[in-house]
Amino acid sequence: MTDTFASAASASPSAAYTVPQERRVVTAIPGPKSVEMHKRRLESVSTGVSSTLPVYIKKANGAILVDLDDNHFIDLGAGIGVTTVGHTEANVVEAATNQVQEFIHTLFTITPYEEYIRVAELLAAHTPGDFKKKSVLINSGAEAVENGVKIARKYTGRRAVAVLDHAYHGRTVLTMAMNYKAMPYATGFGPLASDVYHAPSSYPYHDGLNGADAAVRTITYLEKVIGASDLACLVVEPIQGEGGFMVPADGYLPLLQEWCTANGVVMIADEIQSGMARTGAYYASEHFGWVPDLVLTAKGIAGGLPLAAVTGRAEIMDASQPGGLGGTFGGNPVACAAAIAVFESIERNDLLAEGARIEKALLAGLEKLKSKYDIIGDIRGRGAMIAIELVQPGTGDTTKLPYAAAVSSIAAFAAQHGVLLLTAGTYGNVLRFLPSLAVTDALIADALTVIDHAIAAL
């Protein structure tokens, strides 16, 4: 089967790519080889591990995924923000390959190595703030959240943890309690961790509050429901990820930081999805003039290899006793080598500018769609982290009722035509665009054409 929509991105790919950077659908989706692989998966993999699209990938490069049936998908998810520099980016592949040939593991807390130190140095140089910083390296985003909370509690001697409405922080016992949405992340997995509190957030599209008023609402909750003297930390995604890419009102985050500093509360930026050049800055906090006490990094830091970090004020990071932080695979040398290559590629290829380019292309195309379809209620985000919130027809200026069914239909239609889209939102009514910084304007235009047809097909 050949896709009925001709790809608009059929120009010859750059010599830097090993896969043509174009959409190509040659079978039904999923194709016969993916169908057979899925049968094997159902026999051996827990049903708790679900997949957005049951197509099985054999190769990926740049912004393109190739499945077992040789269908080429425009990847607008990047492994949920992981392959930010592009799939199999040459510098990352070379660095990881070279490191594998030298040594793969020793455990930094037994016999250390330079690669771990270099990543910590790079994080200190690129996270917000010009104060003395230190880091601990671990494996995943949820592990970074756990360690950030642990460090804050040790430093403050306090118990309580505050997060914001619509937050997502992970699937571990602590982070399940920190998420706003129970299903599917926490349902049936209780009891959940205690001393976790959910404060009102800034959601301009729905609450209409400016930054100052939204901050007052949040701070009032923190003071009245928890009490500053019991609060160890406030954990905030500067742009909320799974919640639907909510961008806070101007001034909101700095005002929360001002309150936290005045009250001895550690304010933590969960930059797991928004960090590492994704938004046109190294960290999304920079867009809001926010300098957090601790920054959590994961996903995009190592080009696809598992690595995460907690970075922050040295006096906070040093609160732990020796041996209190670490883990068997934390700061693995191969992942560290890949992370160093990611930082180098961001600088060498001016990827911050690429984030700004992608934002411009996405916003222009999405605004055109919004002018055609009243179900697009809001467009928001920064850089290569953009979302649209879909509302029931005719409700965009009034009740703004969620239109989750449309999101599911659009994502399914797009998949059938070679575009991988991610859904999000507390109410399931958000389409998020999270491409790698390697995605071209032509691929964006082609994907938006498919989405246009998908909305029209509703």
Steps between C-alpha positions, in 0.01 A plus 500: 500500500632844409397802705234712333671821614819569307787608723594864472843419639652299220810706439832317511609457862821646633804273481492509882191277500499125446122491448319724248326776694158442349168337584428176318212258561515175302276265700199516724587632847596284678657297221515117489844474663396730784181296544706183539738669743206625703378142546838411651483806723159406638638163606803633687461867603278619785176662386585780743761613250283646226603665173358800319534333161564125447753545222842356569805705411813364338683823421484869585699801390445873521126553532391177329404158640506193271290200600544132420283543189711792368244768577666835575335708773553867576577477870339789691556330836875434516452227759305754709771759475805271523662511157507879498816522288355247255489122475843337478670841489852442368691664786304304761549170317873560464549602863302204637680256266841627604411476867367144466839401362682651801283385793126462556463499878699528820248677729594861571459453877766225494754601234408836342576640154526832320183472290274533804691806618485661156120461483470660844718788383286551190181495705643759739588722204163474321231482768354837609686702764857619543552356850714198594326178391550128538325195351412139557444277197237228493304304241152638436271796541302345785825418676607862461174615660545254787854619564406866473233453768736295713772766485254780577366314802851436629602864452191652660421238760137529393253238382244639255522504119286731287425466130261678265170397351532323163855386585663178390819379669528122449384148585693417820327484838584862587446646154164325458381705796644815341305457175173685457331221304459160664400299193699320371805583708379430854166322479516178703864550604439654842548585775678806368778697667386747764575870554446591135276801431350630174484878471310698234710575191504772235288394201430826312273351233254384766555712811566836329729608784810712457825379655465699822145386572580138414803513732289638785256212455779241509679660796177527697453126463859430607468719807152393611492131413863401568675782684836627385679368807413141402563533126827353370455570131274618221553299180391676179516423129562842336296372205284212612548190288243223535254754639481664157792740450348769720712814488468707820409868496789747496648562843344194662812288547734779625239601758477142626880485520504827696255354750691171525831678562346722768355196677790255472319277250704332226342570161573229246465532122392173342660559159494133409294559187563870441877511547805444279429758226149378423335840546762717328686546829704242688229499766142624472539683833705758313196613301329607822792666677493222758815384680404188699696352791518153342454391138401149391633384162430176315347394165697706244830513687665193346346472153302185583714332764372487859638784712354757737628758745420721794698824481484791737638725765812339646390551860176314433661222297764448771242453777505123450742285695760305294333194351152652524482561125586279204400169347649208311451637148476872580734697277591201284810593296342418162198716575729775631708492181179535299389793718828682443445454126146640533630818664764530228243451223271764647783750482655386172170485312339803669205289606355776716433685176347185354254492789396856416468405131275207580283713726451752221409232246263315732324810627448638149352174376285444807362854490382433146325186618345690791354752258331211314384286791332634812581183693856631546449703814859580599850482356786518751857403575858596421750377243451136403246459780168621361144381562145563389205455733184377330155603620149407399377694195363839594631496858845653451404846622264385772504168683808360321372144537772239436480310172702187577333291231634735233853466633483122485358506148759746370789303648367176351444660157851651506656164586328337204665761278850489642499765774562407862318736736487500879188576700495661845292707738321438826180452299663325204427792266851618411719415202865563578773561247833386640724446195875475501696811411594320179148530357492716188246766409398278209424209732303729729297630206436147379387384844269798539342420163418154631357649820290739293350202318453321833298788647297533182422127520334546840 
